[in-house]
Amino acid sequence: KSIGTKRNDITDRCRELIVKAYGEFQDGAVYGDKDGVYCQSKIFDTESFGYNKIVVERPQRDEQGEIVRKNKKPVPDAALRDTENVPLTEDIDAYFAREVLPYAPDAWIDKKKTKVGYEIPMTRYFYEYQPPEAVEDIWARIGVLEKEIAKELWEIGDYFADVLIERETARRIAKGDGKVYTEKEVMDELGITEEDLAAVGDVEIE
């Protein structure tokens, strides 16, 4: 449970599983119930989380498209500057030749700006593919929703038909002409037929 500022409230059960996983130090072990609360243990070398952050430079060009140079060296274009995270387990130059030069042949690495960093991408290491819901199950859910909507529409239509008739009857009685109006007369005046009421009542709700 998140409590903000990258802090989380851990239940006693979760805490027990985590402590057990750390204590046993078993790669690939699962503690708890995978259908409920569980902790999965994976062991990696420290280098697996490290990377060299390199700064990739591209040259400025003048109006004729020529590379701008200073002291015979290309002047870097700050607008084209980019960075790449190269895993510590890979050679920087080999990575650069494979991942950058094919798309930017004029690029180079400003090696004075290279920094080492570390990160633990939890999704990359612990993600487990979950197959999407079966089409048959989706259609079944849609069918249930359609029946619920049809039922509600029927109830709304039936309710408003009754209210309309009752209000018109009350209005006519209020005229005080002494005449007693039947429901059929009110329906005729409002243009509501028996077929209309039957159509509302005939909506099939399975």
N, CA, C and O of each residue as an XYZ file, in Angstrom:
824
protein
N       0.852     -1.197      0.000
C       0.000      0.000      0.000
C       0.885      1.243      0.000
O       1.710      1.425      0.895
N       0.705      2.112     -1.027
C       1.525      3.316     -1.136
C       1.093      4.358     -0.112
O      -0.100      4.594      0.083
N       2.074      4.980      0.540
C       1.780      6.079      1.470
C       2.540      7.333      1.051
O       2.809      8.211      1.871
N       2.881      7.406     -0.230
C       3.496      8.603     -0.783
C       4.990      8.684     -0.601
O       5.572      7.967      0.214
N       5.620      9.580     -1.379
C       7.060      9.838     -1.314
C       7.871      8.546     -1.428
O       8.852      8.337     -0.715
N       7.430      7.694     -2.345
C       8.126      6.433     -2.636
C       8.232      5.510     -1.421
O       9.143      4.685     -1.341
N       7.301      5.651     -0.477
C       7.270      4.762      0.677
C       6.041      3.868      0.580
O       5.029      4.260      0.000
N       6.127      2.679      1.141
C       5.011      1.749      1.087
C       4.804      1.097      2.451
O       5.755      0.783      3.167
N       3.538      0.906      2.782
C       3.183      0.225      4.014
C       3.111     -1.269      3.708
O       2.300     -1.689      2.882
N       3.950     -2.081      4.365
C       4.026     -3.519      4.106
C       3.340     -4.269      5.242
O       3.588     -4.008      6.420
N       2.476     -5.201      4.866
C       1.764     -5.981      5.877
C       2.729     -6.950      6.560
O       3.825     -7.209      6.063
N       2.305     -7.476      7.699
C       3.139     -8.442      8.433
C       3.425     -9.674      7.576
O       4.539    -10.198      7.584
N       2.416    -10.130      6.841
C       2.592    -11.317      5.996
C       3.624    -11.052      4.911
O       4.493    -11.893      4.677
N       3.553     -9.909      4.245
C       4.527     -9.559      3.208
C       5.931     -9.441      3.808
O       6.913     -9.874      3.206
N       6.007     -8.853      4.990
C       7.302     -8.680      5.639
C       7.935    -10.044      5.947
O       9.140    -10.225      5.774
N       7.131    -10.985      6.397
C       7.633    -12.328      6.690
C       8.198    -12.991      5.432
O       9.262    -13.608      5.474
N       7.480    -12.860      4.315
C       7.917    -13.480      3.065
C       9.224    -12.855      2.565
O      10.117    -13.560      2.094
N       9.325    -11.528      2.674
C      10.532    -10.835      2.212
C      11.748    -11.232      3.052
O      12.822    -11.513      2.519
N      11.564    -11.249      4.349
C      12.667    -11.623      5.241
C      13.111    -13.059      4.974
O      14.304    -13.359      4.983
N      12.151    -13.935      4.737
C      12.482    -15.333      4.456
C      13.251    -15.455      3.149
O      14.216    -16.216      3.067
N      12.830    -14.706      2.117
C      13.510    -14.748      0.823
C      14.949    -14.259      0.945
O      15.866    -14.853      0.378
N      15.142    -13.160      1.698
C      16.500    -12.650      1.909
C      17.351    -13.654      2.685
O      18.522    -13.869      2.374
N      16.746    -14.256      3.686
C      17.501    -15.175      4.519
C      17.934    -16.439      3.797
O      19.051    -16.914      3.997
N      17.065    -16.988      2.961
C      17.402    -18.228      2.266
C      18.268    -17.996      1.021
O      19.030    -18.875      0.618
N      18.145    -16.797      0.411
C      19.003    -16.402     -0.716
C      19.008    -17.468     -1.826
O      20.064    -17.936     -2.249
N      17.809    -17.836     -2.283
C      17.665    -18.845     -3.329
C      17.180    -18.190     -4.624
O      16.163    -17.496     -4.624
N      17.890    -18.403     -5.707
C      17.516    -17.828     -6.996
C      16.306    -18.563     -7.567
O      16.298    -19.791     -7.657
N      15.284    -17.798     -7.951
C      14.096    -18.379     -8.572
C      13.084    -18.942     -7.612
O      12.067    -19.478     -8.051
N      13.319    -18.843     -6.313
C      12.390    -19.393     -5.330
C      11.167    -18.497     -5.184
O      11.250    -17.275     -5.314
N      10.029    -19.131     -4.910
C       8.781    -18.404     -4.700
C       8.291    -18.696     -3.287
O       8.220    -19.855     -2.877
N       7.955    -17.651     -2.548
C       7.488    -17.796     -1.173
C       6.056    -17.277     -1.083
O       5.767    -16.149     -1.483
N       5.178    -18.100     -0.560
C       3.778    -17.716     -0.470
C       2.968    -18.358     -1.585
O       3.428    -19.297     -2.235
N       1.772    -17.853     -1.802
C       0.838    -18.388     -2.797
C       0.822    -17.492     -4.025
O       0.477    -16.315     -3.920
N       1.191    -18.030     -5.199
C       1.253    -17.207     -6.417
C      -0.122    -16.732     -6.868
O      -0.231    -15.801     -7.665
N      -1.166    -17.369     -6.361
C      -2.513    -16.904     -6.672
C      -2.990    -15.846     -5.684
O      -4.094    -15.316     -5.807
N      -2.143    -15.547     -4.705
C      -2.499    -14.532     -3.719
C      -1.318    -13.647     -3.396
O      -0.832    -12.922     -4.264
N      -0.848    -13.692     -2.162
C       0.306    -12.898     -1.728
C       1.551    -13.770     -1.791
O       1.590    -14.848     -1.198
N       2.568    -13.303     -2.508
C       3.794    -14.094     -2.609
C       4.998    -13.196     -2.868
O       4.852    -12.027     -3.226
N       6.175    -13.752     -2.683
C       7.436    -13.045     -2.924
C       8.310    -13.956     -3.777
O       8.496    -15.130     -3.460
N       8.839    -13.407     -4.855
C       9.708    -14.184     -5.740
C      11.144    -13.682     -5.622
O      11.393    -12.478     -5.670
N      12.072    -14.599     -5.470
C      13.478    -14.246     -5.279
C      14.278    -14.501     -6.553
O      14.214    -15.586     -7.129
N      15.033    -13.490     -6.986
C      15.945    -13.633     -8.123
C      17.286    -13.003     -7.738
O      17.327    -11.950     -7.102
N      18.372    -13.655     -8.128
C      19.708    -13.192     -7.762
C      20.461    -12.767     -9.021
O      20.515    -13.504    -10.005
N      21.043    -11.565     -8.974
C      21.791    -11.026    -10.107
C      23.140    -10.504     -9.612
O      23.309    -10.182     -8.436
N      24.088    -10.429    -10.537
C      25.350     -9.773    -10.243
C      25.115     -8.265    -10.163
O      24.222     -7.738    -10.826
N      25.908     -7.581     -9.362
C      25.762     -6.127     -9.219
C      25.869     -5.422    -10.566
O      25.160     -4.447    -10.817
N      26.753     -5.911    -11.433
C      26.947     -5.285    -12.739
C      25.676     -5.295    -13.587
O      25.508     -4.454    -14.470
N      24.786     -6.244    -13.319
C      23.567     -6.347    -14.121
C      22.706     -5.092    -14.013
O      21.917     -4.800    -14.912
N      22.856     -4.350    -12.916
C      22.047     -3.153    -12.701
C      22.782     -1.866    -13.100
O      22.200     -0.782    -13.058
N      24.045     -1.985    -13.481
C      24.841     -0.793    -13.771
C      24.882     -0.449    -15.249
O      24.618     -1.286    -16.112
N      25.220      0.808    -15.515
C      25.337      1.265    -16.910
C      26.270      2.468    -16.971
O      26.455      3.191    -15.993
N      26.845      2.655    -18.141
C      27.604      3.865    -18.446
C      26.691      4.802    -19.220
O      26.209      4.457    -20.299
N      26.455      5.982    -18.674
C      25.654      6.970    -19.378
C      26.579      7.802    -20.250
O      27.381      8.593    -19.752
N      26.456      7.611    -21.567
C      27.337      8.332    -22.486
C      26.588      9.485    -23.144
O      25.379      9.419    -23.362
N      27.327     10.534    -23.452
C      26.766     11.696    -24.139
C      27.150     11.615    -25.613
O      28.332     11.592    -25.957
N      26.153     11.573    -26.465
C      26.365     11.461    -27.911
C      26.216     12.842    -28.546
O      25.179     13.492    -28.414
N      27.257     13.269    -29.228
C      27.249     14.588    -29.869
C      27.085     14.455    -31.379
O      27.499     13.472    -31.992
N      26.458     15.493    -31.957
C      26.338     15.609    -33.420
C      26.857     16.994    -33.810
O      26.729     17.932    -33.022
N      27.433     17.148    -34.995
C      28.035     18.436    -35.371
C      27.029     19.486    -35.825
O      25.969     19.173    -36.366
N      27.396     20.741    -35.587
C      26.636     21.851    -36.158
C      26.925     21.911    -37.663
O      27.987     21.490    -38.122
N      25.970     22.438    -38.409
C      26.167     22.604    -39.859
C      25.773     24.011    -40.261
O      24.851     24.601    -39.699
N      26.489     24.540    -41.248
C      26.179     25.891    -41.710
C      25.057     25.851    -42.744
O      24.466     24.800    -42.990
N      24.773     26.999    -43.342
C      23.662     27.095    -44.291
C      23.869     26.230    -45.528
O      22.901     25.858    -46.191
N      25.104     25.910    -45.840
C      25.392     25.056    -46.994
C      25.418     23.570    -46.624
O      25.675     22.708    -47.466
N      25.143     23.288    -45.324
C      25.125     21.899    -44.895
C      26.489     21.352    -44.541
O      26.643     20.153    -44.307
N      27.490     22.236    -44.499
C      28.840     21.799    -44.148
C      29.023     21.802    -42.632
O      28.424     22.611    -41.923
N      29.849     20.897    -42.153
C      30.119     20.798    -40.719
C      30.913     22.011    -40.244
O      31.924     22.377    -40.843
N      30.440     22.632    -39.155
C      31.138     23.776    -38.572
C      32.262     23.242    -37.684
O      32.044     22.375    -36.838
N      33.471     23.778    -37.893
C      34.635     23.307    -37.132
C      35.313     24.453    -36.393
O      35.238     25.614    -36.797
N      35.974     24.094    -35.302
C      36.764     25.039    -34.544
C      38.049     24.324    -34.128
O      38.016     23.270    -33.492
N      39.189     24.929    -34.505
C      40.490     24.266    -34.279
C      40.494     22.876    -34.921
O      41.030     21.911    -34.376
N      39.864     22.818    -36.114
C      39.797     21.592    -36.918
C      38.938     20.480    -36.301
O      38.927     19.348    -36.783
N      38.221     20.825    -35.229
C      37.337     19.847    -34.601
C      35.888     20.269    -34.813
O      35.587     21.461    -34.764
N      34.959     19.295    -35.051
C      33.552     19.657    -35.241
C      32.958     20.280    -33.984
O      33.217     19.834    -32.866
N      32.164     21.313    -34.191
C      31.495     21.981    -33.067
C      30.192     21.236    -32.773
O      29.359     21.083    -33.666
N      30.005     20.770    -31.537
C      28.777     20.020    -31.213
C      27.535     20.903    -31.253
O      27.567     22.071    -30.865
N      26.453     20.323    -31.725
C      25.158     21.015    -31.781
C      24.359     20.595    -30.549
O      23.932     19.446    -30.439
N      24.161     21.532    -29.628
C      23.465     21.216    -28.378
C      22.046     20.700    -28.623
O      21.528     19.903    -27.840
N      21.422     21.154    -29.706
C      20.045     20.726    -29.998
C      19.984     19.265    -30.421
O      18.932     18.634    -30.316
N      21.105     18.718    -30.899
C      21.141     17.327    -31.340
C      21.775     16.399    -30.309
O      21.878     15.192    -30.528
N      22.195     16.970    -29.189
C      22.849     16.166    -28.154
C      21.889     15.122    -27.587
O      20.707     15.396    -27.380
N      22.412     13.932    -27.340
C      21.584     12.840    -26.817
C      22.405     12.016    -25.827
O      23.617     12.196    -25.714
N      21.743     11.119    -25.117
C      22.443     10.233    -24.186
C      22.022      8.786    -24.418
O      20.932      8.517    -24.922
N      22.886      7.877    -24.051
C      22.608      6.443    -24.140
C      23.092      5.781    -22.859
O      24.145      6.132    -22.325
N      22.314      4.818    -22.370
C      22.733      4.024    -21.215
C      23.290      2.694    -21.717
O      22.551      1.847    -22.218
N      24.586      2.527    -21.575
C      25.257      1.315    -22.044
C      25.489      0.392    -20.846
O      26.164      0.786    -19.895
N      24.947     -0.822    -20.872
C      25.147     -1.738    -19.741
C      26.632     -1.913    -19.416
O      27.475     -1.961    -20.312
N      26.933     -2.006    -18.123
C      28.327     -2.193    -17.715
C      28.919     -3.472    -18.287
O      30.134     -3.598    -18.434
N      28.058     -4.402    -18.601
C      28.533     -5.680    -19.142
C      28.875     -5.598    -20.622
O      29.335     -6.581    -21.203
N      28.652     -4.424    -21.251
C      28.952     -4.257    -22.681
C      30.085     -3.265    -22.892
O      30.281     -2.342    -22.101
N      30.823     -3.470    -23.971
C      31.873     -2.530    -24.362
C      31.228     -1.286    -24.963
O      30.372     -1.393    -25.841
N      31.631     -0.118    -24.500
C      31.008      1.132    -24.952
C      31.174      1.338    -26.452
O      30.209      1.669    -27.140
N      32.368      1.147    -26.959
C      32.609      1.391    -28.378
C      31.833      0.408    -29.260
O      31.323      0.781    -30.316
N      31.751     -0.842    -28.820
C      31.003     -1.837    -29.592
C      29.519     -1.484    -29.605
O      28.856     -1.597    -30.636
N      29.004     -1.059    -28.457
C      27.602     -0.645    -28.365
C      27.341      0.557    -29.274
O      26.348      0.594    -30.001
N      28.240      1.530    -29.222
C      28.089      2.756    -30.013
C      28.079      2.437    -31.512
O      27.275      2.979    -32.270
N      28.983      1.551    -31.920
C      29.061      1.182    -33.340
C      27.801      0.451    -33.791
O      27.373      0.590    -34.937
N      27.217     -0.316    -32.902
C      26.035     -1.106    -33.258
C      24.723     -0.330    -33.166
O      23.844     -0.482    -34.015
N      24.595      0.508    -32.125
C      23.308      1.137    -31.841
C      23.188      2.589    -32.301
O      22.076      3.098    -32.445
N      24.319      3.264    -32.534
C      24.245      4.695    -32.848
C      24.737      5.019    -34.259
O      24.023      5.652    -35.037
N      25.944      4.590    -34.585
C      26.544      4.974    -35.867
C      25.726      4.605    -37.102
O      25.742      5.366    -38.069
N      25.015      3.480    -37.121
C      24.206      3.182    -38.313
C      23.136      4.234    -38.586
O      22.694      4.381    -39.725
N      22.712      4.969    -37.554
C      21.649      5.958    -37.708
C      22.185      7.391    -37.688
O      21.506      8.315    -38.137
N      23.387      7.574    -37.174
C      24.006      8.907    -37.117
C      25.502      8.747    -37.351
O      26.278      8.765    -36.395
N      25.923      8.589    -38.611
C      27.333      8.320    -38.925
C      28.298      9.417    -38.486
O      29.490      9.163    -38.316
N      27.781     10.657    -38.298
C      28.666     11.765    -37.930
C      28.737     11.962    -36.411
O      29.333     12.933    -35.944
N      28.142     11.060    -35.645
C      28.100     11.212    -34.181
C      29.408     10.764    -33.540
O      30.180     10.001    -34.123
N      29.635     11.257    -32.328
C      30.787     10.813    -31.555
C      30.446     10.887    -30.062
O      29.461     11.520    -29.680
N      31.245     10.251    -29.237
C      31.031     10.232    -27.782
C      31.934     11.268    -27.120
O      33.138     11.317    -27.372
N      31.332     12.089    -26.275
C      32.134     12.995    -25.454
C      32.493     12.211    -24.189
O      31.740     12.219    -23.216
N      33.625     11.546    -24.208
C      33.972     10.614    -23.140
C      34.245     11.291    -21.801
O      34.240     10.628    -20.764
N      34.481     12.594    -21.811
C      34.695     13.313    -20.544
C      33.403     13.382    -19.728
O      33.436     13.592    -18.516
N      32.272     13.202    -20.401
C      30.979     13.323    -19.724
C      30.374     11.966    -19.345
O      29.262     11.919    -18.818
N      31.075     10.880    -19.600
C      30.543      9.548    -19.274
C      30.434      9.362    -17.759
O      31.377      9.641    -17.019
N      29.275      8.888    -17.314
C      29.038      8.650    -15.892
C      28.480      7.245    -15.685
O      27.800      6.691    -16.549
N      28.786      6.686    -14.517
C      28.280      5.355    -14.163
C      27.044      5.506    -13.289
O      27.032      6.300    -12.348
N      26.010      4.743    -13.604
C      24.777      4.783    -12.822
C      24.224      3.387    -12.611
O      24.674      2.426    -13.235
N      23.244      3.285    -11.724
C      22.618      1.998    -11.430
C      21.102      2.180    -11.334
O      20.614      3.213    -10.877
N      20.384      1.172    -11.766
C      18.938      1.174    -11.641
C      18.456     -0.271    -11.527
O      19.116     -1.193    -12.008
N      17.308     -0.461    -10.889
C      16.710     -1.797    -10.777
C      15.333     -1.748    -11.444
O      14.345     -1.407    -10.794
N      15.261     -2.083    -12.722
C      13.976     -2.075    -13.431
C      13.155     -3.312    -13.058
O      13.317     -4.377    -13.652
N      12.291     -3.159    -12.087
C      11.538     -4.302    -11.561
C      10.726     -5.016    -12.639
O      10.666     -6.245    -12.661
N      10.106     -4.250    -13.527
C       9.271     -4.869    -14.557
C      10.094     -5.771    -15.458
O       9.654     -6.860    -15.827
N      11.294     -5.315    -15.814
C      12.138     -6.106    -16.711
C      12.499     -7.463    -16.113
O      12.575     -8.461    -16.830
N      12.720     -7.498    -14.814
C      13.178     -8.730    -14.179
C      12.053     -9.600    -13.615
O      12.222    -10.809    -13.458
N      10.907     -8.986    -13.312
C       9.855     -9.759    -12.646
C       8.546     -9.832    -13.423
O       7.585    -10.437    -12.948
N       8.490     -9.229    -14.601
C       7.247     -9.267    -15.385
C       6.917    -10.689    -15.819
O       7.784    -11.428    -16.284
N       5.664    -11.055    -15.663
C       5.182    -12.349    -16.123
C       4.000    -12.121    -17.058
O       3.040    -11.436    -16.703
N       4.075    -12.687    -18.231
C       3.027    -12.491    -19.233
C       1.691    -13.026    -18.739
O       1.599    -14.155    -18.257
N       0.653    -12.197    -18.866
C      -0.694    -12.602    -18.521
C      -1.527    -12.639    -19.798
O      -1.755    -11.595    -20.410
N      -1.988    -13.823    -20.212
C      -2.763    -13.914    -21.457
C      -4.036    -13.078    -21.368
O      -4.640    -12.988    -20.300
N      -4.448    -12.466    -22.475
C      -5.663    -11.647    -22.452
C      -6.901    -12.517    -22.234
O      -6.877    -13.731    -22.435
N      -7.966    -11.867    -21.824
C      -9.223    -12.576    -21.581
C      -9.737    -13.203    -22.874
O      -9.653    -12.589    -23.938
N     -10.265    -14.415    -22.790
C     -10.778    -15.115    -23.972
C     -11.939    -14.347    -24.588
O     -12.736    -13.734    -23.878
N     -12.028    -14.386    -25.928
C     -13.098    -13.666    -26.640
C     -14.468    -14.145    -26.162
O     -15.393    -13.347    -26.016
N     -14.591    -15.447    -25.921
C     -15.877    -15.995    -25.479
C     -16.314    -15.378    -24.153
O     -17.491    -15.081    -23.949
N     -15.340    -15.187    -23.248
C     -15.663    -14.596    -21.947
C     -16.064    -13.132    -22.085
O     -16.954    -12.653    -21.382
N     -15.398    -12.426    -22.998
C     -15.740    -11.014    -23.231
C     -17.167    -10.896    -23.757
O     -17.943    -10.058    -23.298
N     -17.505    -11.757    -24.740
C     -18.859    -11.723    -25.305
C     -19.897    -12.073    -24.256
O     -20.998    -11.522    -24.254
N     -19.542    -13.004    -23.349
C     -20.469    -13.383    -22.282
C     -20.737    -12.190    -21.364
O     -21.878    -11.948    -20.973
N     -19.672    -11.439    -21.018
C     -19.841    -10.259    -20.162
C     -20.686     -9.197    -20.864
O     -21.543     -8.563    -20.247
N     -20.433     -9.009    -22.167
C     -21.214     -8.028    -22.932
C     -22.678     -8.429    -22.951
O     -23.558     -7.576    -22.830
N     -22.948     -9.732    -23.102
C     -24.326    -10.203    -23.121
C     -25.045     -9.911    -21.818
O     -26.208     -9.507    -21.819
N     -24.352    -10.115    -20.703
C     -24.940     -9.830    -19.389
C     -25.255     -8.343    -19.264
O     -26.325     -7.966    -18.788
N     -24.297     -7.483    -19.704
C     -24.514     -6.036    -19.628
C     -25.690     -5.604    -20.501
O     -26.480     -4.747    -20.103
N     -25.807     -6.193    -21.690
C     -26.914     -5.841    -22.590
C     -28.258     -6.170    -21.950
O     -29.209     -5.395    -22.053
N     -28.330     -7.332    -21.285
C     -29.582     -7.721    -20.637
C     -29.910     -6.792    -19.481
O     -31.074     -6.453    -19.266
N     -28.878     -6.371    -18.723
C     -29.109     -5.452    -17.620
C     -29.613     -4.103    -18.135
O     -30.521     -3.509    -17.555
N     -29.011     -3.626    -19.233
C     -29.429     -2.339    -19.817
C     -30.847     -2.435    -20.347
O     -31.650     -1.522    -20.153
N     -31.165     -3.553    -21.024
C     -32.509     -3.734    -21.579
C     -33.550     -3.741    -20.466
O     -34.633     -3.174    -20.612
N     -33.211     -4.388    -19.352
C     -34.136     -4.432    -18.216
C     -34.373     -3.042    -17.655
O     -35.508     -2.672    -17.353
N     -33.295     -2.266    -17.514
C     -33.431     -0.911    -16.971
C     -34.250     -0.021    -17.905
O     -35.078      0.769    -17.451
N     -34.012     -0.156    -19.226
C     -34.777      0.641    -20.186
C     -36.254      0.282    -20.137
O     -37.119      1.152    -20.235
N     -36.536     -1.012    -19.986
C     -37.929     -1.443    -19.894
C     -38.589     -0.840    -18.667
O     -39.714     -0.346    -18.737
N     -37.882     -0.884    -17.534
C     -38.439     -0.344    -16.300
C     -38.672      1.156    -16.413
O     -39.681      1.676    -15.936
N     -37.704      1.867    -17.068
C     -37.851      3.322    -17.246
C     -39.036      3.631    -18.153
O     -39.843      4.507    -17.843
N     -39.145      2.911    -19.284
C     -40.246      3.140    -20.232
C     -41.595      2.854    -19.609
O     -42.541      3.617    -19.803
N     -41.696      1.766    -18.861
C     -42.953      1.403    -18.202
C     -43.328      2.452    -17.159
O     -44.494      2.828    -17.038
N     -42.336      2.919    -16.411
C     -42.585      3.919    -15.361
C     -43.110      5.226    -15.956
O     -44.088      5.785    -15.460
N     -42.458      5.716    -17.021
C     -42.857      6.997    -17.591
C     -44.204      6.922    -18.288
O     -44.942      7.907    -18.315
N     -44.536      5.757    -18.857
C     -45.860      5.600    -19.472
C     -46.946      5.722    -18.408
O     -47.967      6.376    -18.625
N     -46.719      5.083    -17.246
C     -47.691      5.156    -16.154
C     -47.808      6.576    -15.618
O     -48.911      7.064    -15.372
N     -46.656      7.243    -15.435
C     -46.666      8.611    -14.917
C     -47.401      9.554    -15.854
O     -48.155     10.418    -15.406
N     -47.183      9.388    -17.170
C     -47.816     10.258    -18.154
C     -49.331     10.125    -18.102
O     -50.055     11.119    -18.143
N     -49.793      8.903    -18.012
C     -51.236      8.663    -17.953
C     -51.816      9.229    -16.661
O     -52.869      9.867    -16.684
N     -51.137      9.003    -15.531
C     -51.640      9.476    -14.247
C     -51.701     11.001    -14.203
O     -52.668     11.566    -13.692
N     -50.671     11.676    -14.736
C     -50.660     13.137    -14.716
C     -51.778     13.721    -15.581
O     -52.431     14.693    -15.202
N     -51.985     13.111    -16.743
C     -53.028     13.636    -17.624
C     -54.403     13.404    -17.014
O     -55.293     14.245    -17.136
N     -54.573     12.264    -16.360
C     -55.848     11.987    -15.691
C     -56.106     13.018    -14.595
O     -57.206     13.558    -14.485
N     -55.079     13.286    -13.786
C     -55.210     14.268    -12.715
C     -55.525     15.651    -13.274
O     -56.318     16.396    -12.698
N     -54.897     15.989    -14.403
C     -55.133     17.312    -15.003
C     -56.580     17.453    -15.431
O     -57.186     18.510    -15.257
N     -57.135     16.382    -15.994
C     -58.511     16.457    -16.475
C     -59.501     16.516    -15.320
O     -60.516     17.209    -15.387
N     -59.187     15.774    -14.256
C     -60.067     15.824    -13.092
C     -60.061     17.234    -12.508
O     -61.084     17.728    -12.034
N     -58.890     17.874    -12.550
C     -58.766     19.222    -12.009
C     -59.571     20.250    -12.800
O     -59.830     21.346    -12.303
N     -59.969     19.909    -14.022
C     -60.760     20.846    -14.816
C     -62.131     21.093    -14.172
O     -62.757     22.132    -14.379
N     -62.571     20.113    -13.392
C     -63.824     20.295    -12.648
C     -65.069     20.281    -13.503
O     -66.069     20.896    -13.132
N     -65.044     19.589    -14.654
C     -66.240     19.548    -15.484
C     -67.185     18.415    -15.076
O     -68.225     18.208    -15.701
N     -66.814     17.689    -14.026
C     -67.683     16.646    -13.508
C     -67.610     15.345    -14.268
O     -68.239     14.364    -13.874
N     -66.858     15.315    -15.346
C     -66.757     14.085    -16.145
C     -65.652     13.197    -15.601
O     -64.586     13.680    -15.220
N     -65.910     11.898    -15.568
C     -64.915     10.935    -15.133
C     -64.222     10.372    -16.377
O     -64.867      9.774    -17.238
N     -62.916     10.568    -16.462
C     -62.164     10.109    -17.622
C     -61.562      8.732    -17.334
O     -60.973      8.502    -16.278
N     -61.719      7.845    -18.276
C     -61.114      6.521    -18.131
C     -59.675      6.558    -18.641
O     -59.277      7.474    -19.361
N     -58.911      5.547    -18.253
C     -57.522      5.446    -18.718
C     -57.462      5.356    -20.228
O     -56.553      5.899    -20.857
N     -58.448      4.656    -20.817
C     -58.479      4.490    -22.283
C     -58.663      5.835    -22.972
O     -58.036      6.100    -23.997
N     -59.518      6.684    -22.415
C     -59.732      8.003    -23.011
C     -58.474      8.859    -22.930
O     -58.137      9.581    -23.869
N     -57.797      8.770    -21.815
C     -56.559      9.537    -21.661
C     -55.506      9.029    -22.633
O     -54.799      9.822    -23.255
N     -55.399      7.718    -22.766
C     -54.430      7.134    -23.711
C     -54.723      7.584    -25.128
O     -53.805      7.903    -25.883
N     -56.003      7.612    -25.497
C     -56.375      8.037    -26.858
C     -55.978      9.483    -27.083
O     -55.479      9.842    -28.150
N     -56.206     10.318    -26.061
C     -55.882     11.736    -26.185
C     -54.374     11.957    -26.316
O     -53.925     12.850    -27.034
N     -53.595     11.121    -25.605
C     -52.143     11.255    -25.639
C     -51.503     10.515    -26.807
O     -50.306     10.655    -27.057
N     -52.294      9.735    -27.514
C     -51.751      8.996    -28.656
C     -51.012      7.725    -28.260
O     -50.201      7.205    -29.027
N     -51.299      7.221    -27.041
C     -50.671      5.988    -26.583
C     -51.622      4.833    -26.862
O     -52.770      4.844    -26.417
N     -51.141      3.836    -27.600
C     -51.980      2.699    -27.955
C     -51.663      1.491    -27.082
O     -50.633      1.438    -26.411
N     -52.566      0.532    -27.109
C     -52.327     -0.718    -26.389
C     -51.099     -1.422    -26.945
O     -50.363     -2.090    -26.218
N     -50.891     -1.258    -28.270
C     -49.717     -1.862    -28.900
C     -48.426     -1.267    -28.356
O     -47.425     -1.964    -28.188
N     -48.469      0.068    -28.077
C     -47.283      0.717    -27.508
C     -46.945      0.122    -26.145
O     -45.788     -0.190    -25.864
N     -47.966     -0.031    -25.302
C     -47.748     -0.591    -23.983
C     -47.326     -2.050    -24.066
O     -46.514     -2.517    -23.267
N     -47.878     -2.761    -25.031
C     -47.525     -4.171    -25.184
C     -46.079     -4.299    -25.631
O     -45.361     -5.203    -25.205
N     -45.651     -3.362    -26.514
C     -44.257     -3.410    -27.010
C     -43.297     -3.209    -25.866
O     -42.248     -3.850    -25.805
N     -43.660     -2.298    -24.934
C     -42.808     -2.070    -23.771
C     -42.782     -3.297    -22.873
O     -41.736     -3.710    -22.375
N     -43.991     -3.877    -22.680
C     -44.095     -5.024    -21.795
C     -43.530     -6.309    -22.372
O     -43.235     -7.254    -21.640
N     -43.379     -6.339    -23.715
C     -42.913     -7.571    -24.363
C     -41.419     -7.683    -24.458
O     -40.915     -8.656    -25.020
N     -40.670     -6.699    -23.917
C     -39.210     -6.796    -23.930
C     -38.794     -8.010    -23.123
O     -39.124     -8.129    -21.943
N     -38.069     -8.909    -23.767
C     -37.701    -10.174    -23.119
C     -36.421    -10.024    -22.334
O     -35.378     -9.685    -22.891
N     -36.496    -10.271    -21.057
C     -35.327    -10.231    -20.189
C     -35.060    -11.649    -19.723
O     -35.814    -12.204    -18.924
N     -33.962    -12.242    -20.236
C     -33.667    -13.631    -19.874
C     -32.991    -13.692    -18.506
O     -32.665    -14.778    -18.026
